[in-house]
Amino acid sequence: MSSGGSLRELSDALASGAVTPSAAVEQAWQRTQAAEPEILAWVETDPAGARNAARDLERTPGARGPLWGIPVGIKDLIDVQGLATRCGSALRAGEPAVTDADCVKLLRQAGAVVMGKTVTTEFGYFAPGPTRNPANPAHTPGGSSSGSAAAVASGMVPLAIGTQTAGSLTRPASFCGVAGFVAAKGQFSMSGVTGLSPSLDSLGFLARTVADLHLVWSALTPMAPPSANTIAGDSPRLLLWNGSALGEISTDMAAAVELAAVAMNREGGQCRQWTDHDLVRQLASDHATVMAFEAARERAWELQQSNLLSVPLAELLASGADTSEADYSAALFRIAGARSTVESALDQFDAILGPAALGAAPVGIEATGTPVLSRPWQALGLPVITVPGLRDPAGMPLGIQLIGAPGREHRLFSIAERLEASLAHV
């Protein structure tokens, strides 16, 4: 990872006056120019717009937002005024967006400076873009928030915005070795975001550390004191989930999860094994049904142009078009029942700890890896943090995911920060 520094470090330097927004933008731009020829994280950069925005911040008196002067990359499914939203597809002509997406407005209100648009897979599905993994360019960075994860991992920007419908942010965070946060369903407006499945699409953020993510989440979320349940008890209470019911977990990833559990035990954690593997399998299946059904309707126009789509996306939309309303409704019904079960478990435990991906990033950039380990939790709309810090013997990152309950994000971040700090010493 580049020595570009963390978001918190940069925020402190900006607050003290040691760095100006213009200087922060120039530093980000220099790192981007150095790394981009190999990493290919960006669809479009806007250095002139970023420089103008930085100067405007410096000339504007009064209170400074909590992300004042922080350079940020925006996934190219999200509208940025004056820049095209191409969605990784030849079907988008590249007309500039006339207004910012709501999440971009929030970022600007907090003082962040948009540097440009990061690469996404085609409409957030499986067809990869050109982005390489900064940990090893011969490996996939994941999808669909590949450009955002790679831009942070290579030190080009300290913050990037992504989205998740299946495993679109958790997996790239794990593969590239950065921290990722997927917001609970409905926490942020998705207006101005080109989605695939309204029941599943969520906003997320990528940064170097969990502490960086916590700062961003706090900056963009109306401040409310944590509930008693959120902060009660200093000892983390965790359900340990090995992920094996959904796929073959690599030996290295299984060892990483065990190391994470040991680290939390050292922190006084109370751990119990997750045993309801049938529920997780059913959730993953129901997620796939809902995603296909809704994608066929969200992307109905694109389905009519299937000859211009990748084979995986065309097959998803065709499958969704053939899915009956009865099967879709049954999947939603089962998900609702499972949500009650999991939320009851999370009344007794702070989080579920498990692998963020089946293993390290596979070799090759022709595919993005499988999102299967994120499907159950995305179906439930739960907040998820990917914790970086571990690597396999080849030096490839291995991410750990912590899944929590909506409304208790303060506690989730607290545990994730403790885990990240503990993993730094293993």
Backbone torsions as a table, in degrees:
resi	resn	phi	psi	omega
1	MET	NA	144.3	-179.4
2	SER	-65.0	159.5	177.3
3	SER	-87.6	26.6	-176.5
4	GLY	-62.8	-18.4	178.1
5	GLY	94.9	158.7	-177.6
6	SER	-85.5	165.2	178.4
7	LEU	-63.6	-41.9	-179.9
8	ARG	-62.3	-41.8	178.4
9	GLU	-61.7	-44.7	179.4
10	LEU	-66.3	-39.9	178.8
11	SER	-60.8	-41.9	178.1
12	ASP	-64.1	-40.5	-179.8
13	ALA	-66.8	-37.8	176.8
14	LEU	-66.5	-42.6	-178.5
15	ALA	-64.5	-35.1	-177.7
16	SER	-81.7	-13.9	-176.5
17	GLY	89.5	0.9	178.2
18	ALA	-67.7	-26.6	177.0
19	VAL	-132.1	139.8	174.8
20	THR	-97.7	160.2	174.0
21	PRO	-55.4	-39.0	178.8
22	SER	-62.5	-41.6	178.6
23	ALA	-66.4	-38.9	178.5
24	ALA	-62.6	-41.2	178.1
25	VAL	-64.9	-44.0	-179.1
26	GLU	-64.3	-39.8	177.9
27	GLN	-63.6	-43.3	178.1
28	ALA	-63.2	-40.7	-179.3
29	TRP	-66.3	-40.3	178.4
30	GLN	-64.4	-41.9	178.6
31	ARG	-67.0	-36.4	177.8
32	THR	-64.4	-46.0	179.1
33	GLN	-60.1	-35.6	-178.7
34	ALA	-73.1	-40.8	-172.3
35	ALA	-94.3	-28.2	-171.6
36	GLU	-59.7	-37.5	-179.4
37	PRO	-57.7	-29.1	178.4
38	GLU	-94.4	-37.6	-171.8
39	ILE	-87.0	-37.1	178.1
40	LEU	57.8	53.5	-177.8
41	ALA	-87.9	-15.8	-169.4
42	TRP	-112.2	138.5	168.0
43	VAL	-82.6	-42.1	-178.5
44	GLU	-154.5	130.1	171.8
45	THR	-104.2	155.0	-178.0
46	ASP	-133.6	67.5	-177.4
47	PRO	-62.5	-35.2	179.8
48	ALA	-66.0	-45.0	178.5
49	GLY	-63.5	-39.1	179.7
50	ALA	-66.5	-40.9	179.1
51	ARG	-64.1	-41.3	178.3
52	ASN	-63.8	-42.3	179.8
53	ALA	-64.0	-39.4	178.9
54	ALA	-64.1	-43.0	179.0
55	ARG	-64.7	-37.0	177.6
56	ASP	-62.1	-40.8	177.5
57	LEU	-60.8	-41.6	-177.2
58	GLU	-69.5	-27.7	-177.9
59	ARG	-89.5	-10.4	-174.6
60	THR	-93.4	116.3	179.5
61	PRO	-76.4	170.4	174.8
62	GLY	101.8	-166.5	-175.3
63	ALA	-63.1	141.4	176.8
64	ARG	-100.2	138.0	177.7
65	GLY	-68.3	162.8	-175.8
66	PRO	-68.3	-15.4	175.8
67	LEU	-113.4	28.2	-174.7
68	TRP	-55.7	117.8	175.2
69	GLY	82.7	4.0	-176.9
70	ILE	-81.1	120.5	176.3
71	PRO	-71.5	141.3	-175.8
72	VAL	-141.5	143.2	172.5
73	GLY	-101.8	145.2	-175.7
74	ILE	-119.4	124.2	178.5
75	LYS	-57.6	139.5	-172.3
76	ASP	-80.5	33.0	161.9
77	LEU	-107.5	-3.4	-169.6
78	ILE	-114.4	130.5	-176.1
79	ASP	-71.0	132.5	169.7
80	VAL	-125.7	122.4	-176.3
81	GLN	-53.1	128.9	177.1
82	GLY	89.4	-11.1	177.6
83	LEU	-115.1	149.4	179.9
84	ALA	-73.5	151.5	171.5
85	THR	-111.9	97.1	-170.5
86	ARG	-91.9	-19.2	174.0
87	CYS	60.0	21.5	179.9
88	GLY	64.7	26.0	-172.4
89	SER	-133.2	143.1	174.5
90	ALA	-69.7	-13.1	-179.0
91	LEU	-78.0	-13.2	177.7
92	ARG	-96.8	120.4	-171.6
93	ALA	-75.5	-15.3	178.6
94	GLY	95.0	22.9	175.5
95	GLU	-69.0	135.7	-178.9
96	PRO	-63.6	143.3	174.5
97	ALA	-68.5	141.4	-176.7
98	VAL	-87.3	-15.4	178.3
99	THR	-151.2	161.2	176.5
100	ASP	-74.3	146.5	165.6
101	ALA	-60.4	156.1	-178.6
102	ASP	-57.3	-38.1	-179.1
103	CYS	-68.1	-33.0	176.6
104	VAL	-69.4	-38.3	175.4
105	LYS	-59.3	-42.9	178.4
106	LEU	-60.1	-43.7	-180.0
107	LEU	-62.4	-45.3	-180.0
108	ARG	-64.5	-40.2	178.2
109	GLN	-61.7	-31.1	178.2
110	ALA	-81.6	-4.8	176.2
111	GLY	101.3	2.3	-179.5
112	ALA	-70.1	154.0	-178.8
113	VAL	-115.5	120.0	-178.0
114	VAL	-77.3	124.9	-179.6
115	MET	-94.9	-19.3	-179.4
116	GLY	151.0	-165.2	-174.7
117	LYS	-110.8	131.1	-179.0
118	THR	-96.9	155.3	-175.1
119	VAL	-63.9	139.6	171.0
120	THR	-126.8	157.9	168.4
121	THR	-69.6	168.9	-176.9
122	GLU	-60.8	111.9	-179.6
123	PHE	51.1	30.9	176.6
124	GLY	74.3	18.0	179.1
125	TYR	-108.0	-139.0	-164.7
126	PHE	-94.7	-21.9	-175.8
127	ALA	-68.4	115.3	-171.1
128	PRO	-75.8	156.5	169.1
129	GLY	-89.1	-164.8	-175.6
130	PRO	-86.1	-3.4	-170.0
131	THR	-63.6	140.3	176.1
132	ARG	-104.8	157.6	179.3
133	ASN	-82.5	121.3	180.0
134	PRO	-60.4	-25.3	178.2
135	ALA	-68.9	-30.5	176.3
136	ASN	-168.9	108.2	-173.8
137	PRO	-62.4	-10.4	176.6
138	ALA	-81.0	-5.3	-177.4
139	HIS	-111.2	154.1	177.1
140	THR	-66.6	145.2	170.9
141	PRO	-86.0	-1.7	-174.8
142	GLY	91.9	-174.2	178.4
143	GLY	-155.5	161.9	0.1
144	SER	-96.9	-6.7	179.1
145	SER	-87.1	41.2	-173.3
146	SER	-64.2	-46.5	-178.9
147	GLY	-63.8	-39.6	179.5
148	SER	-64.4	-45.2	179.9
149	ALA	-64.4	-43.3	-177.8
150	ALA	-69.0	-36.5	179.2
151	ALA	-63.5	-36.9	177.5
152	VAL	-75.5	-46.2	-176.5
153	ALA	-62.1	-32.5	-179.5
154	SER	-87.4	-1.1	176.3
155	GLY	82.6	10.9	-179.8
156	MET	-66.4	-44.1	176.8
157	VAL	-136.9	152.4	179.2
158	PRO	-83.2	-9.0	-175.5
159	LEU	-149.5	138.0	172.6
160	ALA	-143.6	152.1	-176.9
161	ILE	-104.7	138.3	176.3
162	GLY	-134.6	-174.6	174.7
163	THR	-137.4	163.3	175.9
164	GLN	-141.5	130.1	172.2
165	THR	-114.1	-37.7	172.7
166	ALA	-122.4	-82.1	177.3
167	GLY	-130.0	34.1	-167.4
168	SER	-70.8	-15.8	178.9
169	LEU	-119.5	-41.8	-179.6
170	THR	-59.2	-45.1	-177.5
171	ARG	-67.5	-49.1	176.1
172	PRO	-59.5	-37.4	176.6
173	ALA	-60.5	-45.6	178.9
174	SER	-64.0	-46.9	-176.6
175	PHE	-65.7	-36.9	-175.0
176	CYS	-93.8	-10.3	176.1
177	GLY	81.3	36.7	177.2
178	VAL	-122.9	170.5	176.7
179	ALA	-85.9	140.9	179.1
180	GLY	-133.8	145.0	176.2
181	PHE	-130.5	125.1	173.0
182	VAL	-105.9	119.9	-177.0
183	ALA	-72.4	152.5	173.9
184	ALA	-58.5	145.1	179.8
185	LYS	-54.8	128.2	176.9
186	GLY	88.4	-4.5	-178.9
187	GLN	-68.3	-36.0	179.1
188	PHE	-121.6	144.5	175.3
189	SER	-62.8	138.7	176.4
190	MET	-102.8	14.0	177.3
191	SER	-63.6	128.9	-178.1
192	GLY	89.5	5.6	177.4
193	VAL	-109.8	127.3	176.4
194	THR	-78.6	108.2	-174.6
195	GLY	-101.0	179.1	178.9
196	LEU	-120.7	-30.1	-175.2
197	SER	-152.4	103.2	-174.3
198	PRO	-56.3	-30.2	179.4
199	SER	-73.6	-17.4	-171.0
200	LEU	-119.1	-25.8	-174.7
201	ASP	-62.6	132.2	176.4
202	SER	-138.4	157.0	176.6
203	LEU	-89.0	153.8	177.3
204	GLY	-154.1	170.5	-176.5
205	PHE	-133.6	150.3	176.3
206	LEU	-128.4	135.0	179.4
207	ALA	-151.5	176.7	-176.0
208	ARG	-71.5	-36.5	-174.4
209	THR	-132.7	161.6	175.8
210	VAL	-63.3	-37.5	178.2
211	ALA	-60.5	-37.9	175.7
212	ASP	-60.6	-45.7	179.9
213	LEU	-62.1	-39.9	-180.0
214	HIS	-61.3	-41.5	177.8
215	LEU	-60.3	-45.1	-179.0
216	VAL	-64.9	-47.1	-179.2
217	TRP	-59.0	-44.8	179.5
218	SER	-64.2	-36.1	-178.7
219	ALA	-67.2	-31.4	-173.7
220	LEU	-102.4	-2.4	-176.9
221	THR	-112.2	132.3	176.7
222	PRO	-53.3	128.3	-173.9
223	MET	-73.0	127.0	175.3
224	ALA	-139.3	142.8	-179.7
225	PRO	-64.3	140.7	177.0
226	PRO	-58.5	144.4	176.6
227	SER	-71.5	164.1	178.9
228	ALA	-58.8	-38.4	-179.5
229	ASN	-66.2	-29.5	-179.0
230	THR	-67.5	-38.5	-171.6
231	ILE	-108.4	-3.3	-176.4
232	ALA	-64.9	133.2	174.0
233	GLY	78.2	123.7	-179.8
234	ASP	-85.1	-19.8	-178.6
235	SER	-83.1	119.9	179.7
236	PRO	-62.4	137.7	177.1
237	ARG	-112.0	114.0	-169.3
238	LEU	-126.5	142.6	167.4
239	LEU	-98.1	123.6	-178.6
240	LEU	-93.4	120.3	-177.1
241	TRP	-118.7	123.7	-174.6
242	ASN	-91.0	-8.8	175.7
243	GLY	75.7	-3.5	-170.7
244	SER	-67.7	-19.2	179.4
245	ALA	-70.4	-15.4	-175.3
246	LEU	-109.1	-9.9	-179.1
247	GLY	173.3	175.4	-178.8
248	GLU	-83.9	108.6	179.8
249	ILE	-79.7	130.4	-179.7
250	SER	-63.6	154.5	178.3
251	THR	-58.2	-40.4	-179.5
252	ASP	-66.2	-40.2	179.6
253	MET	-69.1	-40.7	177.6
254	ALA	-59.8	-40.4	177.9
255	ALA	-66.5	-36.3	178.8
256	ALA	-63.8	-42.2	178.7
257	VAL	-64.2	-39.7	177.7
258	GLU	-64.0	-41.2	176.8
259	LEU	-61.5	-40.4	178.8
260	ALA	-63.9	-41.3	177.9
261	ALA	-63.6	-41.9	177.8
262	VAL	-62.9	-41.2	179.1
263	ALA	-61.1	-41.3	179.9
264	MET	-71.4	-32.0	174.8
265	ASN	-63.0	-38.4	177.1
266	ARG	-63.8	-27.5	178.0
267	GLU	-84.0	8.3	-178.8
268	GLY	85.6	15.2	-176.9
269	GLY	-66.5	148.6	174.9
270	GLN	-108.4	112.6	-172.0
271	CYS	-116.0	141.3	175.0
272	ARG	-138.6	145.4	-178.5
273	GLN	-73.0	138.3	169.9
274	TRP	-76.6	130.4	-174.6
275	THR	-120.1	-9.8	-175.1
276	ASP	-88.3	72.0	-176.8
277	HIS	-72.6	-28.2	177.8
278	ASP	-64.0	-39.6	178.9
279	LEU	-62.3	-42.7	-179.1
280	VAL	-65.9	-42.7	178.3
281	ARG	-61.3	-43.5	-179.5
282	GLN	-65.8	-39.8	177.8
283	LEU	-60.8	-43.0	179.7
284	ALA	-62.1	-40.5	178.8
285	SER	-67.5	-43.7	-179.5
286	ASP	-67.4	-35.3	175.2
287	HIS	-57.9	-46.2	-179.1
288	ALA	-62.2	-38.0	178.4
289	THR	-65.1	-48.2	-179.3
290	VAL	-62.9	-44.0	-178.2
291	MET	-61.1	-46.8	-179.3
292	ALA	-64.8	-46.5	-178.2
293	PHE	-59.1	-49.1	-176.8
294	GLU	-72.6	-35.5	179.0
295	ALA	-62.1	-38.5	179.9
296	ALA	-63.0	-29.1	179.6
297	ARG	-89.4	-38.0	176.2
298	GLU	-65.3	-37.8	-176.1
299	ARG	-111.7	40.7	-178.1
300	ALA	-62.9	-39.7	179.2
301	TRP	-65.3	-42.2	179.8
302	GLU	-64.4	-34.0	178.1
303	LEU	-60.0	-32.9	178.4
304	GLN	-71.9	-15.1	177.7
305	GLN	-110.1	38.6	-169.7
306	SER	-61.2	-21.8	177.9
307	ASN	-67.9	-16.9	179.2
308	LEU	-101.9	6.3	178.4
309	LEU	-101.7	158.6	171.3
310	SER	-66.0	157.9	179.2
311	VAL	-59.7	-45.5	-179.6
312	PRO	-60.2	-42.6	-179.2
313	LEU	-69.2	-41.8	178.0
314	ALA	-59.9	-39.8	179.9
315	GLU	-68.6	-39.1	177.4
316	LEU	-61.0	-47.6	-177.2
317	LEU	-66.7	-38.6	178.2
318	ALA	-66.0	-40.7	177.7
319	SER	-62.8	-42.5	179.3
320	GLY	-65.1	-37.2	178.4
321	ALA	-64.6	-28.3	-179.7
322	ASP	-89.2	-5.8	179.8
323	THR	-78.8	132.8	-176.2
324	SER	-79.2	156.3	174.4
325	GLU	-58.8	-36.2	-179.0
326	ALA	-64.6	-43.3	179.9
327	ASP	-67.0	-39.2	178.0
328	TYR	-63.5	-47.4	-179.7
329	SER	-63.8	-38.0	178.8
330	ALA	-65.1	-38.7	178.2
331	ALA	-64.2	-44.5	178.3
332	LEU	-62.6	-37.3	179.6
333	PHE	-64.5	-45.0	179.6
334	ARG	-66.0	-38.2	178.3
335	ILE	-62.3	-41.3	179.2
336	ALA	-62.1	-41.6	178.0
337	GLY	-65.7	-41.2	178.5
338	ALA	-66.0	-34.8	179.0
339	ARG	-60.1	-42.3	178.3
340	SER	-62.3	-40.8	-180.0
341	THR	-64.4	-46.8	-177.0
342	VAL	-70.1	-39.8	178.6
343	GLU	-64.7	-33.7	175.2
344	SER	-64.5	-39.7	177.3
345	ALA	-64.8	-38.6	-179.2
346	LEU	-77.5	-5.2	167.9
347	ASP	-75.4	-23.0	-179.1
348	GLN	-100.4	-21.6	-178.0
349	PHE	-128.4	152.8	-178.4
350	ASP	-76.5	-34.9	-173.6
351	ALA	-164.9	163.8	170.8
352	ILE	-103.5	129.1	179.7
353	LEU	-110.6	128.9	179.5
354	GLY	-162.6	-177.3	179.9
355	PRO	-71.5	142.2	178.2
356	ALA	-84.9	-18.5	178.6
357	ALA	-153.6	169.3	-179.1
358	LEU	-65.1	-27.6	-179.5
359	GLY	-174.3	-159.9	176.2
360	ALA	-71.2	166.9	-179.4
361	ALA	-58.0	127.8	178.5
362	PRO	-66.4	157.2	174.6
363	VAL	-69.0	142.4	177.7
364	GLY	100.1	152.3	178.3
365	ILE	-115.5	13.5	179.9
366	GLU	-80.6	-15.3	177.4
367	ALA	-140.0	164.3	-172.4
368	THR	-112.9	5.3	-176.3
369	GLY	86.2	172.7	-176.3
370	THR	-98.6	140.9	178.1
371	PRO	-92.6	13.8	-166.6
372	VAL	-59.2	-32.5	-176.7
373	LEU	-75.4	-10.7	175.9
374	SER	-98.5	-19.3	-173.3
375	ARG	-55.3	-47.8	-176.8
376	PRO	-60.0	-43.4	-174.1
377	TRP	-76.5	-30.7	175.5
378	GLN	-70.5	-35.8	176.4
379	ALA	-59.4	-34.3	-178.7
380	LEU	-84.9	-10.7	179.0
381	GLY	71.4	32.2	-175.9
382	LEU	-89.7	150.8	174.3
383	PRO	-72.8	140.9	-176.4
384	VAL	-135.8	136.9	173.6
385	ILE	-117.8	129.1	171.6
386	THR	-94.8	122.9	-176.3
387	VAL	-102.5	120.6	178.3
388	PRO	-87.6	176.7	172.1
389	GLY	134.1	-25.8	-178.9
390	LEU	-102.9	152.6	-179.7
391	ARG	-141.3	156.9	176.0
392	ASP	-84.2	175.5	-177.6
393	PRO	-59.8	-22.4	177.3
394	ALA	-85.5	-0.4	179.3
395	GLY	88.4	9.2	-179.9
396	MET	-86.4	138.2	-176.2
397	PRO	-65.0	150.3	175.7
398	LEU	-132.8	112.7	-177.7
399	GLY	-93.5	147.7	175.1
400	ILE	-109.6	134.7	176.6
401	GLN	-106.6	140.2	173.3
402	LEU	-114.5	122.2	-177.8
403	ILE	-108.4	128.0	-177.1
404	GLY	-123.9	-167.6	-179.1
405	ALA	-103.7	139.9	175.6
406	PRO	-57.6	139.4	-179.8
407	GLY	90.3	-9.6	179.4
408	ARG	-121.0	35.1	-178.4
409	GLU	-64.2	-32.6	178.0
410	HIS	-55.8	-45.8	180.0
411	ARG	-66.5	-41.4	179.9
412	LEU	-60.8	-45.3	178.6
413	PHE	-64.4	-40.1	180.0
414	SER	-59.1	-45.3	179.9
415	ILE	-67.6	-41.9	-179.5
416	ALA	-63.1	-38.8	178.4
417	GLU	-66.6	-39.0	178.1
418	ARG	-66.1	-40.7	178.5
419	LEU	-64.0	-45.3	-179.7
420	GLU	-59.7	-44.8	179.9
421	ALA	-63.8	-39.6	-178.9
422	SER	-69.5	-37.9	179.6
423	LEU	-66.3	-23.3	179.3
424	ALA	-66.1	-13.9	-175.9
425	HIS	-111.6	7.5	179.3
426	VAL	-92.6	NA	NA
